[in-house]
Amino acid sequence: MTNISGLFVERLMRVGRCAPGDPAMERAKQCLLDYLGVALAGAAALKEKNTLLAEHLSASQGSVPLVGLNSKADVVTAALINGISAHYLELDDGSRYGMAHPGAPVISALLPLLYSEQLSGLSLVRGILVGYEACLLLAEALQPDLKQRGYHATGVCGTVGAAMGAAFALDLP
């Protein structure tokens, strides 16, 4: 493809097809471990201080476990609450040049899918790779304009990264 969108998707497809044992796969696993530590700490802090969390949980019916909480929710609510937990203490990973935190949106969207769709660990790690790549490529391309216009790159580019990572993990066309 010769247009920018086509080139973007081709790059994401290459990234997502790397083989087990590839250094990028190992880095994605490290990102997952970092995410889990930060989300667990964030969930503990949220549980102590936030009644809004209880309202979301009481309104949600589902079977997807939430990171760090003894609760379950539907897929969408689980992604939301996991994302809040992962970003709550502002210890999540980040990109200096993209000014974005890819783990909170990308991995928070992927974990409920992993559970509900019974995806493999390989699908999860490849989804993380594709999601991070999409988020960070966009963030680095759009900064500093996003920040100067009042947008937080995590919300803008992280959403795209989460969608692309989920689509790849689910093996969508």
Disulfide bonds with the S-S distance in Angstrom:
none
